[in-house]
Amino acid sequence: MKIRLLTPGPTPVSPEVAAAMAQPMPYHRAAAFKEVVLRSRENLKWLFQTTKGETLFLTCSGSGAMEGALVNTLSRGDTIIVVRGGKFGERWSNIAKAYGVEAVNIDVEWGKAVAVDAVKKALEQHPKAKAVCVQASETSTGVGHPVKAIADLVKGRPDTLMIVDAISALGVMPLPFDEWQIDVMVAGSQKALMLPPGLAFVALSAKAQEAMKKSDLPKFYFSFAKELASQQKGETAWTPAISLVLGLDVALAQMKAEGYEKIVARHHRLAEATRAGAKAMGLELLAPESPSDACTAIKAPNGIDGQAVVKEMRDRHGIIIAGGQDQLKGKIFRLSHMGYVDRFDILTALAASGDVLKRLGAKVDVEKGLAAAEAVFNQG
């Protein structure tokens, strides 16, 4: 049985990237690897859409970059504003609590995007807040938050940083770092960048780099200043995941060859086709009003366990998808459409999910769903 990986992380790895990672292990202090580090940093700037900011990569998961984003820019007793609309929005608050930072939480119903006015009100009530933290794409719910509108509220505040979790959004949706005046943005390798888990990426504005000079939170391995100083010279502060960095070099080259606008358009079309197919099949989306183009969360029909859908998709069709987390466990299933995914993956997943749902007792129109998805793909 051919296995198709359509989880919202990890995502499929392209053959070219896999081949790059399989080459003989180089020494990470050699001149050839130095060139890879310098080239990767410049290509990350292209992907983050920044010429003014700095970029770096870390050997860790995206959560490590989230932790680094806070410990490198904040101090004990600082207050931050956190948009909590899912499992990963809650992570900002949990990290803050671990380091003695007060999080003012804007709790959002799971499946909904935060109201910009709610962020505005929080900023007015907490004018000394040092940061606003938000997910661009809340992977646990399939929601996209209004990053630009929130950044517009923050950019006029010299002592407040705009910190964005773009772990499942970088390379999926437009997030121009310089244009929107974002200060810290983090991402992960196992999403749209077509790599295995193990690398995280950070973009830092000049404002963020000034905040780093004042931060007093403890940091050692996750010292952005130390890592940035090394990578600016083509080195790394610590031993990196060498094979992953070699894969990153190829993945970024592939993305540049495709072009930024085309990458965003491709992901949007894959997402639109998935959503159209699910709705035409008779299914309900968890986030119909503010969907993310990274993954689609679909409500399990009444009487159907979403976890059973995940299991049957894997066992019967070899398609690996994700279920719901925490309060959504058993209530939804999630289909990813980011990274090394094409229209045939989406059509196959829709057909398989329809088959599984029918076997589990749901009434769905698979043919209508596939026709709706095809209609999206055939546009333009």
Order of alpha helices (4+ residues) and beta strands (2+ residues): beta-alpha-alpha-beta-alpha-beta-alpha-beta-alpha-beta-beta-beta-alpha-beta-beta-beta-alpha-alpha-alpha-alpha-beta-alpha-beta-beta-beta-alpha-alpha
